[in-house]
Amino acid sequence: MPPRADLLAIGAYVLLGILVCANYWADIQHRVSSHLPTDHSWFEWLLSHGAYSVRHLENPLFSARQNAPDGVNMMANTSVLGISIPLSPITMLFGPQVAYSVYLGGVLAATAGTSYWVLSRYLVDSRAAAFLGGAFLGFAPGLIHHANGQPNFVSNFLLPLIVARVLRLGEPERWRRNGIVLGLLVAYQIFINEEMLLLTALACVVIVLAYAAMRPSWARASWRPFLLAIATGGGLALVLTAYPIWYQFNGPQSYRGLQGGIFHNWGEDLAAFVTYSRDTIAGSAEVEKTIGVTEQNTWFGWPLVVLVLLAIVLLWRVRLAARLAAVVAVVFTLASLGPYLRIDGVETSTPWLWHYIPDDLPLVEMMMPTRLSLVVVGAVGVLVALVWDEAARWATADDARRRRARFLAYGAVAVALVPIFPQPLPAKHIDAPPHFISSGAWKPYVPAGRTLVPVPIPSNVHGLSTLRWSALSGLEFPVPGGYFIGPSPEGQGMFGVAPRPTSGLIYATMDRGQVQPITDENRRQALEDLRHWRASVVVLGPDPKQDVLRELMTGLLGQPQRVDDVWLWDVRDRVS
């Protein structure tokens, strides 16, 4: 049975996970992230995809329920199959809204829990030190920042186990076992978040090289079992994931790179390191007006930055783990700053490391420099635990000066961590789908092989509510458009799909707030688009732009029927 301290730590992490999601739980059916509502809805859709794949025993690597009729390559998107499939019973029983909050709060707590386990078993003696380090690694401001609609970036519960296993690969008598365990962990992480796995692999490379430089005797004695274990783990992971990875890059709707290298210029803002995030008790929404909120990952605040710098200086000689964490923190801080230094939201003309790296290199073209700072978050969590652990060793010291230093260290940690305690994530109200959708009244209108076309057609800019129609109905009808990454006409990745004439006309009408004169060419294109989508019915539900959208669609398709709480155009007689 786990020690009482371990159970208390896990219980505290679970409660903290519930607190972070409190605004969602307050009205679970009608709340989404107010920061990234579209991403929130996308992950609800992903959870429904996992449940749909289980319920219908379909290939989870692909979905034809979005972007009809072409579908979506789920391996080439953030499909989190390692989460959505295990959670499918919850999704089927209680809906994707409940599954989403269980998922988000659960992975935050699980990441803190596995971090606590690794710290307490391998790095520190003090359970309090491991608890604080685990809490930071699971609920750091940068991670809570991503929890606003991007739970894949906080699903990091396997990463501490992967790092710990890598550091054990040099054990001469256990290289086979260590390699197999590592291979299984890596294979499963591929189905959660490949990008975080890549960042962890880069961090492990730096750690192993630094460790070998600091302990040459270890390198001489352990290189052979280390390489054997790496080969074993890599081979096993490759066998287990070869087909899904092939499918990701060569299956239907796959792509190469991202259009325009859009991620290459996103570096971490230097001001973000010393600023409090909006989602912490010391934070302010004002940071949204300067630094921004979407892709910054540190948000440490000045006290924690000062504490980390002092920890590196004071622990450098006495703790090997502190030296390794310091090297990792420095390397990945420098690497995260992008092609030009950015300070308080302003990009300077000072070139930095990424300026000299071609943005069309494999892997590099898909990387966002700022996310390298997530590795720095890990290093800071280790240093926080080491500071507390070192101070705890002075608890029985006879030297009064050391006892005073211990309380100063505890106080410094408190001053650094209390301001970054997370607040509940901000949420906003969203209307439920029309009764016509939720009641299943749509079923007689959408036979097998045909598509329900919601208005507006879902995209990464428009149609948030209509994408949720699909998610909350269990993906039982396919829809055109959607929110995903798919191939552009040139084969590069692009968000969504290039609008067809009718969807483009719908979006332009929403943006203008008025209908332009409808031509015969518009009507011809609408009919052609409906045939492409294999439409059987076009549905307009409650929407802030409902009046103008109804006028537009009436001009294109004729008078609609009023069915339940939607306007409906039955186009089965016009689409063969």
C-alpha positions as CSV (number, residue, x, y, z in Angstrom):
1,M,0.0,0.0,0.0
2,P,1.4,3.5,-0.9
3,P,2.6,5.5,2.1
4,R,0.2,8.0,3.5
5,A,2.2,10.9,2.2
6,D,1.8,9.6,-1.4
7,L,-2.0,9.2,-1.0
8,L,-2.2,12.8,0.4
9,A,-0.2,14.1,-2.5
10,I,-2.3,12.4,-5.1
11,G,-5.5,13.5,-3.4
12,A,-4.3,17.1,-3.4
13,Y,-3.4,17.0,-7.1
14,V,-6.9,15.6,-7.9
15,L,-8.5,18.4,-5.9
16,L,-6.4,20.9,-7.8
17,G,-7.4,19.4,-11.1
18,I,-11.0,19.8,-10.1
19,L,-10.4,23.4,-9.1
20,V,-8.8,24.3,-12.4
21,C,-11.9,22.9,-14.2
22,A,-14.4,24.4,-11.8
23,N,-15.9,26.9,-14.2
24,Y,-16.6,24.1,-16.7
25,W,-18.2,21.8,-14.0
26,A,-20.5,24.7,-12.9
27,D,-22.5,24.3,-16.1
28,I,-21.0,21.4,-17.9
29,Q,-23.4,21.4,-20.8
30,H,-23.0,25.0,-21.8
31,R,-19.4,26.1,-21.0
32,V,-16.3,26.2,-23.2
33,S,-12.9,27.9,-22.8
34,S,-13.3,31.7,-23.3
35,H,-9.7,31.8,-24.4
36,L,-9.8,29.2,-27.1
37,P,-13.4,28.1,-27.6
38,T,-12.7,26.6,-31.0
39,D,-9.9,24.4,-29.7
40,H,-12.1,23.3,-26.8
41,S,-14.8,22.3,-29.2
42,W,-12.2,20.5,-31.4
43,F,-11.2,18.4,-28.4
44,E,-14.8,17.6,-27.6
45,W,-15.0,16.4,-31.2
46,L,-11.9,14.3,-30.8
47,L,-13.3,12.6,-27.7
48,S,-16.5,11.8,-29.7
49,H,-14.3,10.5,-32.5
50,G,-12.6,8.0,-30.1
51,A,-16.0,6.9,-28.8
52,Y,-17.4,6.6,-32.4
53,S,-14.4,4.5,-33.4
54,V,-15.0,2.1,-30.5
55,R,-18.8,2.0,-31.0
56,H,-18.6,1.3,-34.7
57,L,-15.3,-0.6,-34.7
58,E,-13.9,1.8,-37.3
59,N,-10.3,2.7,-38.0
60,P,-9.4,5.5,-35.5
61,L,-6.6,6.8,-37.7
62,F,-9.1,8.4,-40.1
63,S,-12.5,10.0,-39.9
64,A,-15.0,10.6,-42.6
65,R,-17.3,12.5,-40.2
66,Q,-15.7,15.9,-40.8
67,N,-14.5,17.5,-44.0
68,A,-17.0,15.3,-46.0
69,P,-16.5,13.7,-48.4
70,D,-12.6,13.7,-48.2
71,G,-12.3,13.1,-44.4
72,V,-9.5,13.9,-42.0
73,N,-6.2,12.0,-41.3
74,M,-6.4,11.8,-37.5
75,M,-2.8,10.7,-37.1
76,A,-1.8,13.9,-38.9
77,N,-3.8,15.9,-36.3
78,T,-3.8,16.2,-32.5
79,S,-6.1,13.2,-32.3
80,V,-5.1,12.1,-28.7
81,L,-6.2,8.6,-29.4
82,G,-4.3,7.4,-26.3
83,I,-6.8,9.4,-24.3
84,S,-10.0,9.4,-26.4
85,I,-10.3,5.7,-26.8
86,P,-9.8,4.8,-23.1
87,L,-12.3,7.6,-22.2
88,S,-14.8,6.3,-24.7
89,P,-17.1,4.8,-22.1
90,I,-17.4,8.1,-20.3
91,T,-18.0,9.9,-23.6
92,M,-20.7,7.5,-24.6
93,L,-22.4,7.5,-21.2
94,F,-22.1,11.2,-20.2
95,G,-21.2,13.1,-23.4
96,P,-18.0,14.8,-24.6
97,Q,-18.5,17.8,-22.3
98,V,-18.1,15.7,-19.2
99,A,-15.3,13.6,-20.8
100,Y,-13.4,16.8,-21.6
101,S,-13.4,18.0,-18.0
102,V,-12.5,14.6,-16.7
103,Y,-9.7,14.4,-19.3
104,L,-8.3,17.9,-18.5
105,G,-8.4,17.7,-14.8
106,G,-7.3,14.1,-14.8
107,V,-4.2,14.6,-16.9
108,L,-3.1,17.7,-14.9
109,A,-3.3,15.6,-11.7
110,A,-1.7,12.5,-13.3
111,T,1.2,14.6,-14.6
112,A,1.8,16.0,-11.1
113,G,1.4,12.5,-9.7
114,T,4.0,10.8,-12.0
115,S,6.4,13.8,-11.5
116,Y,6.0,13.4,-7.7
117,W,6.7,9.7,-8.0
118,V,9.9,10.2,-10.0
119,L,11.2,13.0,-7.8
120,S,10.5,11.1,-4.5
121,R,12.0,7.8,-5.8
122,Y,15.1,9.2,-7.6
123,L,16.0,12.8,-6.8
124,V,14.8,14.0,-3.3
125,D,14.4,12.5,0.2
126,S,11.8,15.0,1.4
127,R,8.2,14.1,0.4
128,A,7.3,17.8,0.7
129,A,10.0,18.6,-1.8
130,A,8.6,16.0,-4.2
131,F,5.1,17.3,-3.6
132,L,6.0,20.9,-4.5
133,G,8.1,19.8,-7.5
134,G,5.2,17.6,-8.7
135,A,2.7,20.3,-8.3
136,F,4.7,22.7,-10.3
137,L,5.4,20.2,-13.1
138,G,1.7,19.4,-13.3
139,F,0.2,22.8,-12.8
140,A,2.9,25.3,-13.9
141,P,1.6,28.6,-15.3
142,G,2.6,27.7,-18.8
143,L,0.8,24.4,-18.7
144,I,-2.4,26.0,-17.2
145,H,-2.1,28.4,-20.1
146,H,-2.3,25.6,-22.5
147,A,-5.1,24.0,-20.5
148,N,-7.3,26.8,-22.0
149,G,-8.4,24.6,-24.9
150,Q,-5.2,22.7,-25.6
151,P,-5.3,19.7,-23.2
152,N,-2.9,17.7,-25.4
153,F,-0.1,20.0,-24.1
154,V,-0.8,19.1,-20.5
155,S,-1.2,15.4,-21.1
156,N,2.4,14.8,-19.9
157,F,2.0,12.1,-17.3
158,L,4.2,9.6,-19.2
159,L,7.1,12.1,-19.8
160,P,8.6,11.9,-16.2
161,L,8.5,8.1,-16.5
162,I,10.3,8.3,-19.9
163,V,13.0,10.6,-18.6
164,A,13.5,8.4,-15.5
165,R,13.7,5.3,-17.6
166,V,16.3,6.9,-20.0
167,L,18.5,7.7,-17.0
168,R,18.4,4.0,-16.1
169,L,19.3,2.6,-19.5
170,G,23.0,2.3,-18.5
171,E,22.2,-0.4,-15.8
172,P,24.3,-3.4,-17.0
173,E,22.0,-6.2,-15.8
174,R,18.7,-4.5,-16.8
175,W,19.2,-3.1,-20.3
176,R,16.7,-5.4,-21.9
177,R,14.0,-4.7,-19.3
178,N,14.7,-1.0,-19.4
179,G,14.6,-0.9,-23.1
180,I,11.3,-2.7,-23.3
181,V,9.7,-0.4,-20.7
182,L,11.0,2.6,-22.5
183,G,9.7,1.3,-25.9
184,L,6.2,0.8,-24.5
185,L,6.1,4.3,-22.9
186,V,7.3,5.9,-26.1
187,A,4.8,4.0,-28.2
188,Y,1.9,5.1,-26.0
189,Q,3.1,8.7,-25.9
190,I,2.9,8.8,-29.7
191,F,-0.8,8.4,-29.4
192,I,-1.0,11.3,-26.9
193,N,1.3,14.1,-28.2
194,E,4.2,13.5,-30.6
195,E,5.4,17.1,-30.2
196,M,5.9,16.7,-26.4
197,L,7.6,13.4,-27.0
198,L,10.0,15.1,-29.4
199,L,10.8,17.9,-26.8
200,T,11.4,15.2,-24.2
201,A,13.7,13.3,-26.5
202,L,15.7,16.5,-27.1
203,A,15.9,17.1,-23.4
204,C,17.1,13.6,-22.8
205,V,19.8,14.0,-25.3
206,V,21.1,17.1,-23.5
207,I,20.8,15.4,-20.1
208,V,22.7,12.3,-21.2
209,L,25.5,14.3,-22.8
210,A,25.8,16.6,-19.8
211,Y,25.8,13.7,-17.5
212,A,28.5,11.9,-19.5
213,A,30.6,15.0,-19.4
214,M,30.2,15.4,-15.7
215,R,30.6,11.7,-15.0
216,P,33.1,10.3,-17.5
217,S,33.4,7.1,-15.6
218,W,29.7,6.5,-16.1
219,A,30.0,7.0,-19.8
220,R,32.9,4.5,-20.1
221,A,31.2,1.9,-18.0
222,S,27.6,2.2,-19.3
223,W,27.8,3.1,-23.0
224,R,27.3,-0.5,-24.1
225,P,24.1,-1.4,-22.1
226,F,22.8,2.1,-22.8
227,L,23.0,1.6,-26.5
228,L,21.6,-1.9,-26.3
229,A,18.6,-0.6,-24.3
230,I,18.1,2.3,-26.8
231,A,18.1,-0.1,-29.7
232,T,15.7,-2.4,-27.9
233,G,13.3,0.4,-26.9
234,G,13.5,2.1,-30.3
235,G,12.9,-1.2,-32.1
236,L,9.9,-2.1,-30.0
237,A,8.4,1.4,-30.3
238,L,8.9,1.3,-34.1
239,V,7.2,-2.1,-34.4
240,L,4.2,-1.0,-32.4
241,T,3.8,2.3,-34.2
242,A,5.1,1.7,-37.7
243,Y,1.8,1.5,-39.4
244,P,0.2,4.6,-37.7
245,I,3.3,6.6,-38.4
246,W,3.3,5.5,-42.0
247,Y,-0.4,6.4,-42.2
248,Q,0.3,9.8,-40.7
249,F,2.7,10.7,-43.6
250,N,1.3,8.6,-46.4
251,G,-2.3,7.9,-45.6
252,P,-5.3,9.7,-47.1
253,Q,-5.3,13.5,-46.3
254,S,-1.7,13.4,-45.2
255,Y,0.6,16.4,-45.8
256,R,4.2,17.5,-45.7
257,G,5.1,20.5,-43.5
258,L,2.9,23.5,-42.9
259,Q,2.0,26.1,-45.4
260,G,4.2,29.2,-45.2
261,G,6.3,27.9,-42.2
262,I,3.8,29.7,-39.9
263,F,5.2,28.4,-36.7
264,H,8.9,29.2,-37.3
265,N,8.7,32.8,-36.1
266,W,6.9,32.1,-32.8
267,G,9.5,32.6,-30.1
268,E,9.1,33.0,-26.3
269,D,8.8,36.6,-25.2
270,L,11.6,37.5,-22.7
271,A,9.0,39.3,-20.6
272,A,7.0,36.1,-20.3
273,F,9.7,34.6,-18.1
274,V,9.2,37.3,-15.4
275,T,5.5,38.0,-15.8
276,Y,2.6,36.4,-14.0
277,S,0.0,34.6,-16.2
278,R,-3.6,35.7,-16.4
279,D,-4.6,32.3,-15.0
280,T,-2.7,32.7,-11.7
281,I,-3.8,34.4,-8.5
282,A,-1.2,37.2,-9.1
283,G,-1.9,37.5,-12.8
284,S,-3.8,40.1,-14.8
285,A,-5.7,40.1,-18.0
286,E,-3.6,43.0,-19.1
287,V,-0.9,40.7,-20.3
288,E,-3.2,39.8,-23.2
289,K,-2.7,43.3,-24.5
290,T,1.1,43.1,-24.7
291,I,2.7,39.7,-24.5
292,G,-0.3,37.8,-25.7
293,V,-1.8,34.6,-24.3
294,T,-1.8,31.8,-26.9
295,E,1.8,30.7,-27.4
296,Q,3.8,31.7,-24.3
297,N,4.9,28.9,-22.0
298,T,6.9,30.2,-19.0
299,W,5.1,32.9,-16.9
300,F,7.4,32.3,-13.9
301,G,7.3,35.8,-12.4
302,W,10.4,37.6,-10.9
303,P,10.5,35.7,-7.6
304,L,10.7,32.3,-9.2
305,V,13.3,33.4,-11.7
306,V,15.4,34.8,-8.9
307,L,14.9,31.6,-6.8
308,V,16.0,29.5,-9.7
309,L,19.1,31.5,-10.4
310,L,20.1,31.4,-6.7
311,A,19.4,27.6,-6.6
312,I,21.8,27.1,-9.6
313,V,24.5,29.0,-7.9
314,L,24.1,27.5,-4.4
315,L,23.5,23.9,-5.4
316,W,25.9,23.7,-8.3
317,R,28.7,22.1,-6.2
318,V,26.5,19.9,-4.0
319,R,23.8,18.5,-6.2
320,L,24.5,16.8,-9.6
321,A,20.8,17.0,-10.5
322,A,20.9,20.8,-10.0
323,R,23.8,21.0,-12.5
324,L,21.9,18.9,-15.0
325,A,18.7,20.9,-14.6
326,A,20.7,24.2,-15.0
327,V,22.3,23.0,-18.3
328,V,18.8,22.0,-19.6
329,A,17.3,25.3,-18.5
330,V,20.0,27.4,-20.2
331,V,20.1,25.4,-23.4
332,F,16.3,25.4,-23.9
333,T,15.8,29.0,-22.8
334,L,18.3,30.1,-25.5
335,A,16.7,27.8,-28.1
336,S,13.1,29.0,-27.4
337,L,13.5,32.6,-28.2
338,G,12.9,32.3,-31.9
339,P,14.5,34.0,-34.9
340,Y,14.3,37.5,-33.4
341,L,14.3,38.5,-29.7
342,R,10.8,39.6,-28.6
343,I,10.3,41.8,-25.5
344,D,7.0,42.6,-24.0
345,G,5.1,41.8,-27.2
346,V,7.5,43.7,-29.5
347,E,9.7,41.9,-31.9
348,T,13.2,43.5,-32.0
349,S,15.6,43.5,-34.9
350,T,18.1,41.4,-32.9
351,P,18.5,38.1,-34.7
352,W,18.6,34.9,-32.6
353,L,19.4,31.2,-33.1
354,W,16.4,30.4,-35.3
355,H,17.2,33.2,-37.7
356,Y,20.1,31.1,-39.0
357,I,18.1,27.8,-39.3
358,P,16.3,27.2,-42.6
359,D,12.6,26.9,-42.0
360,D,12.1,24.2,-44.6
361,L,14.2,21.5,-42.8
362,P,12.4,18.3,-41.8
363,L,11.0,18.6,-38.3
364,V,12.2,22.2,-38.0
365,E,9.4,23.4,-40.3
366,M,6.8,21.9,-37.9
367,M,8.5,23.2,-34.7
368,M,7.4,26.3,-32.8
369,P,10.5,27.7,-31.0
370,T,8.5,29.0,-28.0
371,R,7.4,25.5,-27.1
372,L,11.0,24.5,-26.4
373,S,10.5,26.6,-23.2
374,L,8.2,23.8,-21.9
375,V,11.4,21.9,-21.3
376,V,12.6,24.8,-19.2
377,V,9.4,24.4,-17.1
378,G,10.5,20.8,-16.3
379,A,14.0,22.0,-15.3
380,V,12.5,24.7,-13.0
381,G,10.3,22.1,-11.3
382,V,13.3,19.9,-10.5
383,L,15.2,22.9,-9.1
384,V,12.3,23.9,-6.9
385,A,12.2,20.4,-5.5
386,L,15.9,20.4,-4.9
387,V,15.9,23.7,-3.1
388,W,13.2,22.4,-0.6
389,D,15.0,19.1,-0.2
390,E,18.3,20.7,0.5
391,A,16.8,23.0,3.1
392,A,15.0,20.0,4.7
393,R,18.3,18.3,5.2
394,W,19.2,21.1,7.7
395,A,16.2,20.3,9.9
396,T,18.3,18.5,12.5
397,A,21.3,20.8,12.2
398,D,22.8,22.1,15.4
399,D,24.1,25.2,13.6
400,A,21.6,28.0,14.3
401,R,22.7,29.7,11.1
402,R,21.7,26.7,9.1
403,R,18.3,26.5,10.8
404,R,17.7,30.1,9.9
405,A,18.8,29.4,6.3
406,R,16.3,26.6,6.2
407,F,13.4,28.9,7.0
408,L,14.7,31.5,4.6
409,A,14.7,28.8,1.9
410,Y,11.2,27.7,2.7
411,G,10.1,31.3,2.7
412,A,11.7,32.0,-0.7
413,V,10.0,28.9,-2.2
414,A,6.6,30.1,-0.8
415,V,7.1,33.6,-2.2
416,A,8.0,32.2,-5.6
417,L,5.1,29.6,-5.8
418,V,2.2,31.2,-4.0
419,P,1.6,33.9,-6.6
420,I,1.5,31.4,-9.5
421,F,-1.2,29.2,-7.8
422,P,-3.7,28.5,-10.6
423,Q,-7.2,30.0,-10.8
424,P,-10.1,28.2,-12.4
425,L,-9.9,28.4,-16.1
426,P,-12.0,31.2,-17.6
427,A,-15.1,29.8,-19.4
428,K,-18.0,31.3,-21.4
429,H,-21.5,30.2,-22.2
430,I,-22.3,28.4,-25.4
431,D,-25.8,27.4,-26.5
432,A,-26.7,23.8,-26.8
433,P,-27.3,22.4,-30.3
434,P,-30.8,22.8,-31.7
435,H,-33.4,20.4,-30.5
436,F,-33.7,19.2,-34.1
437,I,-30.1,17.9,-33.7
438,S,-30.0,16.7,-30.1
439,S,-33.4,14.9,-30.4
440,G,-32.3,12.9,-33.5
441,A,-35.0,14.5,-35.6
442,W,-32.4,14.9,-38.3
443,K,-32.2,11.1,-38.9
444,P,-35.0,10.8,-41.5
445,Y,-33.3,13.5,-43.6
446,V,-29.8,12.0,-43.7
447,P,-29.6,8.5,-45.2
448,A,-26.4,6.5,-45.2
449,G,-23.7,8.0,-47.4
450,R,-25.2,11.5,-47.4
451,T,-24.2,14.6,-45.5
452,L,-25.9,17.1,-43.2
453,V,-24.7,20.6,-44.2
454,P,-24.9,23.0,-41.2
455,V,-24.9,26.8,-41.7
456,P,-22.4,28.2,-41.2
457,I,-20.2,25.4,-42.4
458,P,-17.6,24.6,-39.7
459,S,-14.1,26.1,-40.1
460,N,-11.3,27.3,-37.9
461,V,-12.8,30.8,-37.9
462,H,-16.5,30.3,-38.4
463,G,-19.0,27.7,-37.3
464,L,-17.9,26.9,-33.8
465,S,-21.4,26.0,-32.8
466,T,-22.1,23.9,-35.8
467,L,-18.9,21.8,-35.2
468,R,-20.3,21.0,-31.8
469,W,-23.5,19.7,-33.4
470,S,-21.4,16.9,-34.8
471,A,-19.5,16.3,-31.5
472,L,-22.5,16.3,-29.2
473,S,-24.5,14.0,-31.5
474,G,-21.8,11.4,-31.4
475,L,-20.5,12.1,-34.9
476,E,-23.6,10.2,-36.2
477,F,-23.8,12.4,-39.3
478,P,-20.9,13.7,-41.5
479,V,-20.4,17.4,-42.1
480,P,-18.4,19.3,-44.6
481,G,-15.6,21.7,-43.6
482,G,-14.3,21.5,-40.1
483,Y,-11.4,22.4,-37.8
484,F,-8.3,20.3,-38.5
485,I,-5.1,20.4,-40.5
486,G,-5.3,18.9,-44.0
487,P,-3.4,19.1,-47.3
488,S,-3.4,22.2,-49.4
489,P,-3.5,21.9,-53.2
490,E,0.3,21.9,-53.0
491,G,0.4,19.1,-50.4
492,Q,1.5,21.2,-47.5
493,G,-0.5,21.4,-44.3
494,M,-3.2,24.1,-43.9
495,F,-5.8,24.8,-41.3
496,G,-9.1,23.5,-42.5
497,V,-9.9,23.3,-46.2
498,A,-9.9,25.9,-48.9
499,P,-13.5,27.3,-48.9
500,R,-15.7,26.3,-51.8
501,P,-17.6,29.1,-53.4
502,T,-20.7,28.6,-51.2
503,S,-18.9,28.3,-47.9
504,G,-16.8,31.4,-48.9
505,L,-20.0,33.3,-49.6
506,I,-21.5,32.3,-46.3
507,Y,-18.4,33.5,-44.4
508,A,-18.3,36.8,-46.3
509,T,-21.9,37.4,-45.6
510,M,-21.4,36.8,-41.9
511,D,-18.4,39.1,-41.8
512,R,-20.3,41.9,-43.7
513,G,-23.6,41.4,-42.0
514,Q,-25.5,41.8,-45.2
515,V,-26.3,39.8,-48.3
516,Q,-24.9,40.8,-51.6
517,P,-27.1,40.3,-54.8
518,I,-27.4,36.6,-55.6
519,T,-26.6,35.7,-59.2
520,D,-27.4,32.6,-61.2
521,E,-23.8,31.7,-61.0
522,N,-24.0,31.7,-57.2
523,R,-26.9,29.3,-57.5
524,R,-25.1,27.1,-59.9
525,Q,-22.1,27.0,-57.7
526,A,-24.2,26.2,-54.6
527,L,-25.7,23.2,-56.4
528,E,-22.3,22.0,-57.5
529,D,-21.0,22.4,-53.9
530,L,-23.9,20.5,-52.5
531,R,-23.2,17.7,-54.9
532,H,-19.5,17.7,-53.9
533,W,-20.5,17.4,-50.3
534,R,-23.1,14.7,-51.0
535,A,-25.6,16.8,-49.1
536,S,-29.1,15.6,-48.3
537,V,-30.2,18.6,-46.1
538,V,-29.0,22.1,-45.3
539,V,-29.8,23.2,-41.7
540,L,-29.7,26.7,-40.2
541,G,-30.1,26.8,-36.4
542,P,-30.2,29.6,-33.9
543,D,-27.3,32.0,-34.6
544,P,-26.5,35.7,-34.0
545,K,-26.4,36.0,-37.8
546,Q,-29.5,33.8,-38.5
547,D,-31.5,36.4,-40.3
548,V,-28.9,37.3,-42.8
549,L,-27.9,33.7,-43.3
550,R,-31.5,32.7,-43.9
551,E,-31.8,35.4,-46.5
552,L,-28.6,34.2,-48.2
553,M,-29.6,30.5,-48.2
554,T,-33.1,31.4,-49.4
555,G,-31.6,33.3,-52.3
556,L,-29.4,30.3,-53.2
557,L,-31.8,27.4,-52.5
558,G,-35.3,28.8,-52.3
559,Q,-37.7,28.9,-49.4
560,P,-36.9,26.7,-46.4
561,Q,-39.1,24.5,-44.2
562,R,-39.4,25.3,-40.5
563,V,-38.8,22.0,-38.8
564,D,-38.7,22.0,-35.0
565,D,-36.3,24.9,-34.1
566,V,-34.3,25.0,-37.4
567,W,-34.7,26.2,-40.9
568,L,-34.2,23.4,-43.3
569,W,-33.6,23.0,-47.0
570,D,-34.2,19.4,-48.2
571,V,-31.9,19.1,-51.3
572,R,-32.2,15.3,-51.9
573,D,-34.2,15.9,-55.0
574,R,-31.4,18.2,-56.4
575,V,-28.3,16.2,-55.4
576,S,-27.9,12.8,-56.9
